[in-house]
Amino acid sequence: MKPSFEHVDRMRVGESFVVYDYEAAHFPFRWHYHPEYELTLILSGSGKRLVGDNYTDFLPGDLVLLGGHLPHTWSSEPVRQRVAAVVIQFSAVFIAPVLEYPECRGIAALLQQSERGLFFRKRGAGIVMEKIKRLSAATGVEKLLSLIEILHLLSKMNAVPVSASAMVHTSTDRTEERINKVFQHIYRNYRKPFRIEQLSRLVHLSPGAFCKFFKKITGKTFSDYVNDIRVARSCTLLLETDLPVAQIAYATGFESITYFNRVFFRKKKTTPRAFRLELKARQEIK
């Protein structure tokens, strides 16, 4: 059974790493890997956890740190109670400058050991689990410092290696190389119009094959993915600047105000102006 490559979308609103709260009817079996580190905390639900060559049961409070390229999945059967987890994902490039500080030697050792996966017992992990639960609600520098604190606390805890071997998975075909080339092109040029023909030539595929390839990897059509990036960037500008909405629309790659408003409402369930007013009101309350 070959794990599938998963692209971790780090193009969030003014953020350099990913934190999200996962909730669903069950944990589907999705045997996959990605270059990023991952810290997963199971809040509710039970089932089987497969990490590398280790297959074991998991319960609420399951806390595991995974190194990059380590295949993994949590899976469970649909039951009456919904499952929930907090997932943190960050790249080696993002964390590398932090590890240069001598005060962070413990974190560097922790991440090095995580290539086999590290399991943290629930006993004694109460404080760090509470910090993980609150991380998705944090913003700005507070969020960054909270992540570093979480990693620091984990580095002080006794962890159990999960997989007997590192079992690092690297793609044997061109899938990862192709998708990374496409993502780099998108992130550098999202303010400009895209042509499928140009992108398909970039990875030596026909336009039709490219569209199928992109949808399989990301779960989204190409236009929907690009709109996600453009809306995310527009949210940052709406919050951090006083630029007119129309100027923000054009600055983030939308070709008309009407289309920008329509896409923004579909993604955020509100208008750009209402989004700006709501977030600035929250800042004033704080």
C-alpha positions as CSV (number, residue, x, y, z in Angstrom):
1,M,0.0,0.0,0.0
2,K,1.6,3.2,-1.2
3,P,0.9,6.4,0.8
4,S,-0.3,9.4,-1.2
5,F,1.3,12.8,-1.2
6,E,-0.7,15.5,0.5
7,H,-0.1,19.2,-0.3
8,V,-0.3,21.3,2.9
9,D,-1.7,24.7,2.0
10,R,0.3,27.3,3.9
11,M,-1.2,30.3,2.1
12,R,-3.4,31.4,5.0
13,V,-4.3,34.9,6.1
14,G,-1.0,36.4,7.3
15,E,0.3,33.1,8.8
16,S,3.4,31.0,8.2
17,F,2.1,27.7,9.6
18,V,-1.2,25.9,9.7
19,V,-3.5,25.2,12.6
20,Y,-7.0,23.9,12.2
21,D,-9.8,22.3,14.2
22,Y,-11.0,19.1,12.6
23,E,-14.5,17.8,13.2
24,A,-16.3,15.1,11.3
25,A,-18.5,12.0,11.5
26,H,-15.4,9.8,11.7
27,F,-11.7,9.7,10.8
28,P,-11.4,8.3,7.2
29,F,-8.5,6.1,6.3
30,R,-6.2,8.4,4.4
31,W,-2.7,6.9,4.3
32,H,-0.6,9.9,3.3
33,Y,2.6,11.9,3.9
34,H,3.8,15.5,3.5
35,P,7.1,17.3,3.9
36,E,5.8,19.3,6.9
37,Y,6.0,18.4,10.6
38,E,2.6,17.6,12.1
39,L,1.4,17.7,15.7
40,T,-2.0,16.1,16.1
41,L,-4.2,16.1,19.3
42,I,-7.3,13.9,19.3
43,L,-10.1,15.6,21.2
44,S,-12.8,13.0,20.7
45,G,-13.1,9.7,18.9
46,S,-11.3,6.4,19.0
47,G,-10.0,4.0,16.4
48,K,-6.7,2.9,14.9
49,R,-3.6,5.0,14.3
50,L,-1.1,4.0,11.6
51,V,2.2,5.8,11.7
52,G,5.1,4.3,9.7
53,D,5.2,0.6,10.6
54,N,3.2,1.1,13.8
55,Y,-0.5,0.2,13.9
56,T,-2.2,0.7,17.3
57,D,-5.4,1.9,19.0
58,F,-6.0,5.6,19.9
59,L,-8.3,7.3,22.3
60,P,-9.2,11.0,23.2
61,G,-6.0,12.7,24.3
62,D,-3.8,10.9,21.7
63,L,-1.0,13.4,21.1
64,V,1.6,12.6,18.4
65,L,4.3,14.6,16.7
66,L,5.3,13.5,13.2
67,G,8.4,14.3,11.2
68,G,8.3,15.3,7.6
69,H,7.6,12.6,5.0
70,L,6.4,10.1,7.6
71,P,3.3,8.2,6.3
72,H,0.4,8.3,8.7
73,T,-3.4,8.2,9.2
74,W,-5.9,8.0,12.0
75,S,-9.1,6.0,11.1
76,S,-12.3,5.2,12.9
77,E,-15.8,3.9,12.1
78,P,-18.8,6.3,11.9
79,V,-20.6,6.3,15.3
80,R,-23.1,8.5,17.0
81,Q,-20.5,10.8,18.5
82,R,-18.6,13.0,16.1
83,V,-14.8,13.0,16.1
84,A,-12.6,16.1,16.7
85,A,-8.9,16.9,16.6
86,V,-6.5,19.8,16.5
87,V,-3.8,19.7,13.8
88,I,-0.7,21.8,13.6
89,Q,1.5,21.7,10.5
90,F,4.7,23.6,9.8
91,S,7.6,23.3,7.4
92,A,11.3,22.8,8.1
93,V,12.0,26.1,6.3
94,F,9.7,27.9,8.7
95,I,11.1,26.5,11.9
96,A,14.8,26.5,10.9
97,P,15.6,30.1,12.0
98,V,14.1,29.3,15.5
99,L,16.4,26.3,15.9
100,E,19.5,28.4,15.3
101,Y,19.1,29.9,18.8
102,P,21.0,28.0,21.5
103,E,17.9,28.3,23.8
104,C,16.0,26.1,21.3
105,R,18.4,23.2,21.3
106,G,15.8,21.1,23.0
107,I,13.2,21.8,20.2
108,A,15.8,20.9,17.6
109,A,16.4,17.6,19.3
110,L,12.7,17.0,19.6
111,L,12.1,17.6,15.8
112,Q,15.0,15.3,15.0
113,Q,13.6,12.5,17.0
114,S,10.1,13.0,15.4
115,E,11.3,11.3,12.2
116,R,9.9,8.1,13.7
117,G,6.9,9.8,15.2
118,L,6.6,10.7,19.0
119,F,3.7,9.7,21.2
120,F,3.2,11.8,24.4
121,R,1.3,10.1,27.2
122,K,-1.8,11.9,28.4
123,R,-0.6,12.0,32.1
124,G,1.4,15.1,32.6
125,A,0.4,16.6,29.2
126,G,-2.6,18.6,30.5
127,I,-0.9,22.0,30.2
128,V,0.4,21.5,26.7
129,M,-2.9,20.1,25.5
130,E,-4.8,23.2,26.7
131,K,-2.3,25.4,24.9
132,I,-2.8,23.3,21.7
133,K,-6.6,23.6,22.0
134,R,-6.3,27.4,22.2
135,L,-3.8,27.9,19.4
136,S,-6.3,28.1,16.5
137,A,-7.9,31.1,18.2
138,A,-4.6,33.0,18.6
139,T,-3.4,35.5,16.1
140,G,-0.2,37.3,15.0
141,V,3.0,37.1,17.2
142,E,1.0,35.5,20.0
143,K,0.2,32.5,17.8
144,L,3.9,32.1,16.7
145,L,5.2,32.4,20.3
146,S,2.5,29.9,21.5
147,L,3.7,27.3,18.9
148,I,7.3,27.7,20.1
149,E,6.2,27.4,23.7
150,I,4.2,24.2,22.9
151,L,7.3,22.7,21.2
152,H,9.4,23.7,24.2
153,L,7.1,22.0,26.6
154,L,7.0,18.9,24.5
155,S,10.8,18.8,24.4
156,K,10.8,18.6,28.2
157,M,8.4,15.6,28.2
158,N,9.1,11.9,28.0
159,A,8.0,10.8,24.5
160,V,7.7,7.3,23.1
161,P,8.9,6.6,19.5
162,V,5.9,5.4,17.4
163,S,7.4,3.7,14.4
164,A,10.2,1.1,14.7
165,S,11.9,2.8,11.7
166,A,11.8,6.2,10.2
167,M,10.1,4.9,7.1
168,V,10.5,8.3,5.4
169,H,8.6,8.3,2.2
170,T,9.9,10.2,-0.8
171,S,8.0,10.1,-4.1
172,T,9.3,7.8,-6.6
173,D,7.5,9.4,-9.5
174,R,7.2,13.0,-10.6
175,T,4.0,13.9,-8.7
176,E,5.6,15.9,-5.9
177,E,8.1,17.6,-8.2
178,R,5.2,18.6,-10.6
179,I,2.8,19.9,-7.9
180,N,5.5,21.9,-6.1
181,K,6.5,23.5,-9.4
182,V,2.8,24.5,-10.0
183,F,2.3,25.8,-6.4
184,Q,5.5,27.9,-6.6
185,H,4.2,29.4,-9.9
186,I,0.8,30.1,-8.4
187,Y,2.1,31.8,-5.2
188,R,4.5,34.0,-7.2
189,N,2.0,35.0,-9.8
190,Y,-1.5,34.9,-8.2
191,R,-1.9,38.7,-8.9
192,K,-1.8,38.0,-12.6
193,P,-4.2,36.1,-14.9
194,F,-3.5,32.4,-15.3
195,R,-3.7,30.3,-18.5
196,I,-4.2,26.5,-18.1
197,E,-2.2,26.0,-21.3
198,Q,0.8,27.7,-19.8
199,L,0.7,25.8,-16.5
200,S,0.2,22.5,-18.2
201,R,3.3,23.1,-20.4
202,L,5.2,23.8,-17.1
203,V,4.7,20.2,-16.0
204,H,4.6,18.6,-19.4
205,L,0.9,17.6,-19.4
206,S,-2.0,18.3,-21.7
207,P,-4.5,20.9,-20.4
208,G,-7.1,18.2,-19.7
209,A,-4.6,16.0,-17.9
210,F,-3.3,18.9,-15.9
211,C,-6.9,19.7,-14.6
212,K,-7.4,16.1,-13.6
213,F,-4.0,16.0,-11.9
214,F,-4.6,19.2,-10.0
215,K,-8.0,18.2,-8.8
216,K,-6.7,14.8,-7.6
217,I,-3.9,16.4,-5.6
218,T,-5.8,19.3,-4.0
219,G,-9.4,18.2,-4.1
220,K,-10.2,21.5,-5.8
221,T,-10.4,22.8,-9.4
222,F,-7.6,25.1,-10.4
223,S,-9.7,28.2,-10.4
224,D,-11.2,27.5,-7.0
225,Y,-7.7,27.0,-5.5
226,V,-6.4,30.2,-7.0
227,N,-9.5,32.1,-5.7
228,D,-8.8,30.7,-2.2
229,I,-5.3,32.2,-2.3
230,R,-6.6,35.5,-3.7
231,V,-9.3,35.8,-1.0
232,A,-6.8,34.9,1.7
233,R,-4.5,37.7,0.6
234,S,-7.4,40.1,0.3
235,C,-8.4,39.3,3.9
236,T,-4.9,40.3,5.1
237,L,-5.1,43.6,3.2
238,L,-8.6,44.3,4.5
239,L,-7.4,43.9,8.0
240,E,-4.0,45.4,7.9
241,T,-4.5,48.4,5.5
242,D,-7.1,51.1,4.7
243,L,-6.9,50.5,1.0
244,P,-10.3,50.8,-0.8
245,V,-12.0,47.4,-1.5
246,A,-11.8,48.0,-5.2
247,Q,-8.0,48.5,-5.0
248,I,-7.6,45.4,-2.9
249,A,-9.6,43.4,-5.5
250,Y,-7.3,44.3,-8.3
251,A,-4.2,44.0,-6.2
252,T,-5.0,40.4,-5.4
253,G,-5.6,39.3,-9.0
254,F,-9.4,39.7,-9.5
255,E,-10.3,41.3,-12.8
256,S,-13.6,42.9,-11.7
257,I,-15.1,44.2,-8.4
258,T,-18.3,42.2,-9.1
259,Y,-16.5,38.9,-9.4
260,F,-14.4,39.7,-6.3
261,N,-17.5,40.4,-4.2
262,R,-19.2,37.2,-5.5
263,V,-16.2,35.0,-4.8
264,F,-15.5,36.6,-1.4
265,F,-19.1,36.1,-0.3
266,R,-19.1,32.5,-1.4
267,K,-15.9,31.8,0.5
268,K,-16.5,33.9,3.7
269,K,-20.3,34.1,3.8
270,T,-20.0,37.9,4.1
271,T,-19.0,40.9,2.0
272,P,-15.4,42.4,2.0
273,R,-16.6,45.6,3.7
274,A,-18.5,43.7,6.4
275,F,-15.5,41.4,7.0
276,R,-13.3,44.4,7.5
277,L,-15.7,46.1,9.9
278,E,-16.2,43.0,11.9
279,L,-12.5,42.2,12.4
280,K,-11.6,45.8,13.2
281,A,-14.4,45.9,15.8
282,R,-13.0,42.8,17.4
283,Q,-9.6,44.4,17.5
284,E,-11.0,47.5,19.3
285,I,-12.7,45.3,21.9
286,K,-9.4,43.5,22.6
